[in-house]
Amino acid sequence: MQRIVGLLAALLLSGAVCAQQGYPNRTMRIVIPWPPGQATDLVGRLVALKLSEVFGQQVVADNRAGAGGMIGTDFAAKATPDGYTLLAASSGPVTISPLLQKTPYDPARDLIPVANAGLSPYILVTGTAFPAASARDLVNLIKANPGKFTFASSGTGATAHLVAEWFNAAAGLQATHVPYKGSTPALTDVVSGQVAYATETLAATLPHIKAGRLKAHGISLARGSTLVPDIPPLATTLGLQGFDVGAWIGVMVPAGTPRPVIDRLAAAMDKVMQAPDSRERLGILGLETDYRPPQDFAQYLKAQSARFAEIIRKGNIRIE
């Protein structure tokens, strides 16, 4: 927590440099659709700081929070498409929300992917008293007792909920969902044994794992993570073909932004993600560095949207 607070302070105090490299002397901004201190905010501020260095002029962070990230996302989607307004985009308002409710924007129509920055892996965890020493043990136990066990999430329709539903479907598990208002109360009940298991972000689970309050059984990224190399990929240990997911955070721009501008921004983001301290700062936030240029990022988003749409349909998931 102290390292995160220090990172936030550094980013909030970051200033601009003066030389020019590719853009006229006009202020650029990155719209952050979340309040200060949230993961997308911290990544957005890091990107603003580093783009300021690359372009040689100020890129300001513009927080426009509300409605689960939809207010700021809508604002950025409707901005003038000239390359001076960027969006600190994330999986919630861009991938998940449009699948579950009416949004004032259509991500596929109104936004163009520039580059992904990082992925927040999900960790399959249980309380220490849960009678499973591995992911395979957990799967075997729940399969032998269909409908008996429960799993927690940070809320119905949250990314963590959908990741858990994806895991359950891939592993052939029947368990009862118990939604909470946030990951903290959800994990508290997993720790105490009130709920059997959860798939929550690395940032949320790691303090409990290090303190010995939770057992980690696997990670949602098929390649694993350099942040926690001792936690094996669920895709490998359980043979879950195609199970590869993380909460992404990247940069998008309004539709209509000229292609040369998008290419210039993508090249700048490549430099940002190659900076030695960028990987370290993302790691502090529990994010794996995951730079993807425009075309690759767009394909990734399309695949993720299709997968989550299938999960929502099969699970008949609705926000009341």
C-alpha positions as CSV (number, residue, x, y, z in Angstrom):
1,M,0.0,0.0,0.0
2,Q,2.8,2.4,0.9
3,R,4.4,1.9,-2.6
4,I,1.1,2.5,-4.3
5,V,0.6,5.7,-2.3
6,G,4.1,6.8,-3.2
7,L,3.4,6.1,-6.9
8,L,0.1,8.1,-6.8
9,A,1.9,11.0,-5.2
10,A,4.6,11.0,-7.9
11,L,2.1,10.9,-10.7
12,L,-0.1,13.6,-9.2
13,L,2.9,15.9,-8.9
14,S,4.3,15.1,-12.4
15,G,4.8,18.1,-14.6
16,A,5.5,18.8,-18.3
17,V,8.6,19.3,-20.4
18,C,8.9,21.9,-23.0
19,A,10.6,20.7,-26.3
20,Q,8.4,19.6,-29.2
21,Q,8.5,16.3,-31.0
22,G,5.7,15.7,-33.4
23,Y,2.8,17.8,-32.0
24,P,2.2,21.5,-32.0
25,N,2.3,23.3,-28.7
26,R,-1.2,22.5,-27.6
27,T,-2.2,20.7,-24.5
28,M,-3.1,17.1,-24.9
29,R,-5.2,15.2,-22.3
30,I,-6.0,11.7,-21.4
31,V,-9.5,11.3,-20.0
32,I,-9.6,9.0,-17.0
33,P,-13.2,7.8,-16.3
34,W,-12.5,6.9,-12.7
35,P,-11.6,8.8,-9.5
36,P,-8.0,9.4,-8.4
37,G,-6.3,6.3,-6.9
38,Q,-8.2,3.7,-8.9
39,A,-6.0,1.4,-11.0
40,T,-7.0,2.9,-14.4
41,D,-6.3,6.4,-12.9
42,L,-2.8,5.4,-11.9
43,V,-2.0,3.8,-15.2
44,G,-3.5,6.8,-17.0
45,R,-1.4,9.2,-15.0
46,L,1.7,7.1,-15.8
47,V,0.9,7.2,-19.5
48,A,0.3,11.0,-19.3
49,L,3.7,11.5,-17.6
50,K,5.6,9.3,-20.1
51,L,3.8,10.7,-23.2
52,S,4.8,14.2,-22.0
53,E,8.4,13.1,-22.1
54,V,8.0,11.4,-25.5
55,F,6.2,14.3,-27.2
56,G,8.1,17.0,-25.3
57,Q,4.9,18.8,-24.1
58,Q,2.4,18.4,-21.4
59,V,-0.2,15.6,-21.5
60,V,-2.7,16.3,-18.6
61,A,-4.8,13.8,-16.7
62,D,-8.5,14.7,-16.8
63,N,-10.6,12.7,-14.3
64,R,-14.3,12.4,-15.3
65,A,-15.6,9.7,-13.0
66,G,-19.1,8.2,-12.6
67,A,-21.5,5.4,-13.6
68,G,-18.8,2.7,-13.5
69,G,-16.6,4.6,-15.9
70,M,-19.3,5.2,-18.5
71,I,-19.4,9.0,-18.1
72,G,-15.7,9.6,-18.9
73,T,-15.7,7.0,-21.6
74,D,-18.7,8.7,-23.3
75,F,-17.1,12.1,-23.0
76,A,-13.9,10.8,-24.7
77,A,-15.9,9.0,-27.4
78,K,-17.6,12.2,-28.3
79,A,-14.5,14.4,-28.3
80,T,-13.1,16.0,-31.4
81,P,-11.1,13.2,-33.2
82,D,-7.8,15.2,-33.6
83,G,-5.5,13.2,-31.4
84,Y,-5.5,15.6,-28.5
85,T,-8.1,13.7,-26.4
86,L,-7.1,10.2,-25.4
87,L,-9.0,7.8,-23.2
88,A,-7.6,5.7,-20.4
89,A,-9.8,2.7,-21.4
90,S,-10.4,-0.4,-19.4
91,S,-12.3,-3.6,-19.6
92,G,-15.3,-2.6,-17.4
93,P,-16.8,0.3,-19.3
94,V,-15.5,-0.7,-22.8
95,T,-15.9,-4.5,-22.9
96,I,-18.3,-5.5,-20.1
97,S,-20.8,-2.7,-19.5
98,P,-22.1,-2.6,-23.2
99,L,-22.9,-6.3,-22.9
100,L,-25.0,-5.9,-19.8
101,Q,-26.7,-2.5,-20.1
102,K,-27.5,0.3,-22.4
103,T,-24.5,2.7,-22.8
104,P,-24.5,6.1,-24.4
105,Y,-21.6,5.0,-26.6
106,D,-20.8,1.9,-28.8
107,P,-17.2,1.0,-28.3
108,A,-16.9,-0.7,-31.7
109,R,-18.4,2.3,-33.5
110,D,-17.2,5.3,-31.4
111,L,-13.7,4.4,-30.2
112,I,-10.5,3.2,-31.9
113,P,-7.9,1.2,-30.0
114,V,-4.4,2.7,-30.0
115,A,-2.4,0.5,-27.7
116,N,-2.9,-1.8,-24.6
117,A,-0.6,-1.1,-21.7
118,G,-1.2,-3.8,-19.1
119,L,-3.2,-6.7,-17.9
120,S,-4.4,-7.3,-14.3
121,P,-4.3,-11.1,-13.8
122,Y,-7.0,-12.9,-11.8
123,I,-6.0,-15.5,-9.1
124,L,-8.1,-18.5,-8.1
125,V,-8.0,-18.4,-4.3
126,T,-9.6,-20.2,-1.3
127,G,-9.3,-19.9,2.4
128,T,-6.4,-21.8,4.0
129,A,-8.9,-24.2,5.6
130,F,-10.4,-25.2,2.3
131,P,-9.7,-28.9,1.7
132,A,-7.8,-28.6,-1.6
133,A,-4.1,-28.3,-2.1
134,S,-4.2,-27.5,-5.8
135,A,-6.5,-26.4,-8.5
136,R,-7.0,-30.0,-9.6
137,D,-8.0,-30.9,-6.0
138,L,-10.5,-28.0,-6.0
139,V,-12.0,-29.0,-9.3
140,N,-12.4,-32.6,-8.3
141,L,-14.0,-31.7,-5.0
142,I,-16.5,-29.3,-6.5
143,K,-17.3,-31.7,-9.4
144,A,-18.1,-34.4,-6.8
145,N,-20.5,-32.1,-5.0
146,P,-22.4,-30.2,-7.7
147,G,-24.2,-27.1,-6.4
148,K,-22.9,-27.5,-2.8
149,F,-20.1,-24.9,-3.0
150,T,-20.2,-21.2,-3.4
151,F,-17.9,-18.6,-5.1
152,A,-17.6,-14.9,-4.4
153,S,-17.2,-11.9,-6.7
154,S,-17.0,-8.1,-6.4
155,G,-20.5,-7.9,-7.9
156,T,-22.9,-9.3,-10.4
157,G,-21.6,-8.5,-13.9
158,A,-18.2,-7.3,-12.6
159,T,-15.2,-8.6,-14.6
160,A,-14.3,-10.8,-11.7
161,H,-17.7,-12.4,-11.7
162,L,-17.5,-13.1,-15.5
163,V,-14.0,-14.5,-15.2
164,A,-15.2,-16.9,-12.4
165,E,-18.2,-17.9,-14.6
166,W,-15.7,-18.6,-17.5
167,F,-13.5,-20.7,-15.2
168,N,-16.5,-22.6,-13.9
169,A,-17.8,-23.4,-17.4
170,A,-14.3,-24.3,-18.7
171,A,-13.7,-26.6,-15.7
172,G,-17.2,-28.1,-15.7
173,L,-18.1,-26.8,-12.2
174,Q,-21.6,-26.1,-10.8
175,A,-21.4,-23.6,-7.9
176,T,-23.5,-20.8,-6.5
177,H,-22.5,-17.2,-7.1
178,V,-22.5,-14.9,-4.0
179,P,-22.1,-11.3,-5.2
180,Y,-20.6,-8.6,-2.9
181,K,-20.1,-4.8,-3.2
182,G,-16.4,-4.9,-4.0
183,S,-13.5,-7.3,-3.8
184,T,-12.6,-6.5,-0.1
185,P,-15.8,-7.9,1.4
186,A,-15.8,-10.8,-1.1
187,L,-12.3,-11.9,-0.1
188,T,-13.0,-11.3,3.6
189,D,-15.6,-14.1,3.4
190,V,-13.3,-16.3,1.3
191,V,-10.7,-15.9,4.0
192,S,-13.1,-16.8,6.8
193,G,-14.5,-19.8,4.8
194,Q,-18.0,-18.4,4.4
195,V,-17.5,-18.7,0.7
196,A,-15.4,-21.5,-0.9
197,Y,-13.5,-19.6,-3.6
198,A,-13.1,-16.6,-5.8
199,T,-11.2,-15.4,-8.8
200,E,-10.0,-11.8,-8.0
201,T,-7.3,-9.5,-9.2
202,L,-3.7,-10.0,-8.3
203,A,-3.6,-6.6,-6.6
204,A,-6.6,-7.6,-4.4
205,T,-5.5,-11.1,-3.5
206,L,-1.7,-10.8,-3.2
207,P,-1.6,-9.2,0.3
208,H,-3.8,-12.0,1.6
209,I,-1.7,-14.6,-0.1
210,K,1.6,-13.2,1.3
211,A,0.0,-13.0,4.8
212,G,-1.0,-16.6,4.6
213,R,-4.8,-15.9,4.7
214,L,-5.5,-17.2,1.3
215,K,-4.2,-20.1,-0.8
216,A,-3.5,-19.4,-4.5
217,H,-4.4,-22.2,-6.8
218,G,-3.7,-20.7,-10.2
219,I,-3.6,-17.6,-12.4
220,S,-5.8,-16.6,-15.3
221,L,-3.1,-15.7,-17.8
222,A,-2.2,-18.6,-20.0
223,R,1.5,-17.6,-20.0
224,G,1.6,-17.1,-16.2
225,S,3.0,-13.9,-14.8
226,T,6.5,-12.6,-14.0
227,L,4.9,-10.8,-11.0
228,V,4.0,-14.2,-9.3
229,P,6.1,-16.8,-11.2
230,D,5.3,-19.5,-8.6
231,I,1.5,-19.4,-9.3
232,P,0.8,-21.7,-12.3
233,P,-1.5,-20.9,-15.2
234,L,-4.9,-22.5,-14.8
235,A,-5.0,-23.2,-18.5
236,T,-1.9,-25.4,-18.2
237,T,-2.5,-27.1,-14.9
238,L,-6.1,-28.0,-15.7
239,G,-5.9,-28.3,-19.5
240,L,-8.4,-25.4,-20.0
241,Q,-7.9,-24.7,-23.7
242,G,-8.4,-21.0,-24.5
243,F,-8.7,-19.9,-20.9
244,D,-6.6,-16.7,-21.0
245,V,-8.0,-13.5,-19.5
246,G,-7.0,-10.4,-17.5
247,A,-8.6,-7.0,-16.9
248,W,-6.9,-4.8,-19.5
249,I,-6.0,-1.1,-19.4
250,G,-5.0,0.8,-22.5
251,V,-5.4,3.8,-24.6
252,M,-8.2,4.6,-27.2
253,V,-9.2,7.6,-29.2
254,P,-12.5,8.9,-30.7
255,A,-13.6,7.3,-34.0
256,G,-12.6,9.5,-36.9
257,T,-9.1,10.2,-35.6
258,P,-6.7,10.1,-38.7
259,R,-4.7,7.0,-39.1
260,P,-1.3,8.8,-39.1
261,V,-2.2,10.3,-35.7
262,I,-3.2,6.9,-34.4
263,D,0.1,5.4,-35.7
264,R,2.1,8.2,-34.0
265,L,0.3,7.7,-30.7
266,A,0.9,3.9,-30.9
267,A,4.6,4.4,-31.6
268,A,4.7,6.8,-28.6
269,M,3.0,4.2,-26.4
270,D,5.5,1.6,-27.5
271,K,8.3,3.9,-26.2
272,V,6.3,4.5,-23.0
273,M,6.0,0.8,-22.3
274,Q,9.6,0.1,-23.1
275,A,10.7,2.7,-20.4
276,P,12.6,0.8,-17.6
277,D,10.4,2.3,-14.9
278,S,7.1,1.7,-16.6
279,R,7.2,-2.1,-16.1
280,E,8.2,-1.5,-12.4
281,R,5.4,0.9,-11.8
282,L,2.8,-1.3,-13.4
283,G,4.1,-4.2,-11.3
284,I,3.5,-2.2,-8.1
285,L,-0.2,-1.9,-9.2
286,G,-0.4,-5.6,-9.8
287,L,-0.4,-5.3,-13.6
288,E,1.6,-7.3,-16.1
289,T,3.0,-5.2,-18.9
290,D,1.1,-6.0,-22.1
291,Y,1.8,-3.6,-25.0
292,R,-0.3,-4.3,-28.1
293,P,-0.3,-2.0,-31.2
294,P,-3.7,-0.9,-32.7
295,Q,-4.5,-4.0,-34.9
296,D,-3.5,-6.5,-32.3
297,F,-5.3,-4.6,-29.6
298,A,-8.5,-4.4,-31.7
299,Q,-8.4,-8.1,-32.3
300,Y,-7.9,-8.8,-28.6
301,L,-10.9,-6.6,-27.7
302,K,-13.1,-8.3,-30.3
303,A,-12.2,-11.7,-29.0
304,Q,-12.7,-10.7,-25.3
305,S,-16.1,-9.2,-26.1
306,A,-17.3,-12.3,-27.9
307,R,-16.1,-14.5,-25.1
308,F,-17.8,-12.5,-22.4
309,A,-21.0,-12.2,-24.5
310,E,-21.1,-15.9,-24.6
311,I,-20.6,-16.2,-20.8
312,I,-23.4,-13.7,-20.2
313,R,-25.7,-15.5,-22.5
314,K,-25.1,-19.0,-21.2
315,G,-25.2,-17.9,-17.6
316,N,-28.3,-15.7,-18.2
317,I,-26.5,-12.9,-16.3
318,R,-28.4,-9.7,-15.7
319,I,-27.9,-6.6,-13.7
320,E,-31.0,-6.0,-11.6
